[in-house]
Amino acid sequence: MCQMFAGQDPARYEYVTRRLRLNKQSTSIRLERAFWGILDQMAAKDGCTTPAFLSKLHSEVLEQQGEATNFTSLLRCACTIHLGELEQVPQERRFAAE
C-alpha cells in the first residue's frame, strides 16, 4: 500500500505559487500542484475562474469568521472535503439503484 503513496510522481507534491487578487488585494498562495488541480476543478464546477472562486471563498470566510488565519490550510481542507463529497456520489447512486 505504501508504494501507491511513496511511488507517486514528485510533480504532484511540488509547490506551486500563484499570484492573484483576493478581494482587491494582491497576494500569493503556495500549494502543492495536486491541490491546485483540485481547486481548478472546484472553480470550474462553480462556473468561475480559480482566482474568482478563491476570492469568493475568502469573502465568505471573512464574513463568517472575521479573518482567515491560515487560508492555505483552509484550502487544503476544502479540497479534502470536496474529494470526500465526490466519493459519496457513486455510493448514493448505487444505493438509489438497489
C-alpha positions in Angstrom: 0.0 0.0 0.0 2.8 2.5 0.8 4.1 2.1 -2.7 1.0 3.7 -4.0 1.8 6.8 -1.9 5.6 6.7 -2.0 5.8 6.0 -5.7 3.8 9.0 -6.8 5.2 11.4 -9.3 7.1 14.2 -7.3 5.5 16.8 -9.6 2.2 16.1 -7.7 3.6 17.4 -4.5 5.8 20.1 -5.9 5.0 23.6 -4.5 3.4 26.0 -7.0 3.0 29.7 -6.1 0.2 31.6 -7.8 -0.2 35.3 -7.6 -3.8 36.6 -7.5 -6.1 39.1 -6.1 -8.3 38.3 -3.1 -10.9 40.9 -2.6 -8.9 43.6 -4.4 -5.7 42.7 -2.5 -2.7 41.3 -4.3 -1.3 38.1 -2.7 0.3 34.9 -3.5 -0.7 31.4 -2.4 1.8 28.5 -2.3 0.2 25.0 -2.5 1.2 21.6 -3.8 0.4 21.1 -7.5 -2.2 18.4 -6.7 -4.2 20.9 -4.6 -4.2 23.5 -7.4 -5.6 20.9 -9.7 -8.5 20.2 -7.3 -9.1 23.9 -6.7 -9.2 24.4 -10.5 -11.9 21.6 -10.7 -13.9 23.2 -7.9 -13.8 26.6 -9.6 -14.9 25.1 -12.9 -17.7 23.3 -11.2 -18.8 26.6 -9.7 -18.6 28.2 -13.2 -15.8 30.7 -12.5 -12.0 31.1 -12.6 -9.9 29.8 -9.8 -8.9 33.3 -8.6 -12.6 34.3 -8.6 -13.5 31.1 -6.7 -10.8 31.7 -4.1 -11.8 35.4 -3.7 -15.4 34.3 -3.2 -14.4 31.7 -0.6 -12.1 34.2 1.1 -15.0 36.7 1.4 -17.3 34.0 2.9 -14.6 33.1 5.5 -14.2 36.8 6.4 -18.0 37.1 6.7 -18.4 34.0 8.9 -15.2 34.1 11.0 -13.9 37.7 10.8 -10.5 36.7 9.4 -8.8 33.8 7.6 -5.9 32.9 10.0 -4.4 30.3 7.7 -6.1 30.4 4.3 -3.8 27.9 2.6 -4.6 25.3 5.2 -8.3 26.1 4.8 -7.8 25.5 1.1 -6.2 22.1 1.6 -9.0 21.1 4.0 -11.6 22.4 1.4 -10.0 20.1 -1.1 -10.3 17.0 1.1 -13.9 17.9 1.8 -14.5 18.2 -1.9 -12.9 14.8 -2.6 -15.0 13.2 0.2 -18.1 14.5 -1.4 -17.0 13.1 -4.8 -16.5 9.7 -3.2 -20.1 9.7 -1.8 -21.8 10.4 -5.1 -21.3 6.9 -6.6 -22.4 5.3 -3.3 -25.6 7.4 -3.2 -26.3 6.4 -6.8 -25.6 2.8 -6.1 -28.0 2.7 -3.1 -30.7 4.5 -5.1 -30.4 1.9 -7.8 -30.8 -1.0 -5.4 
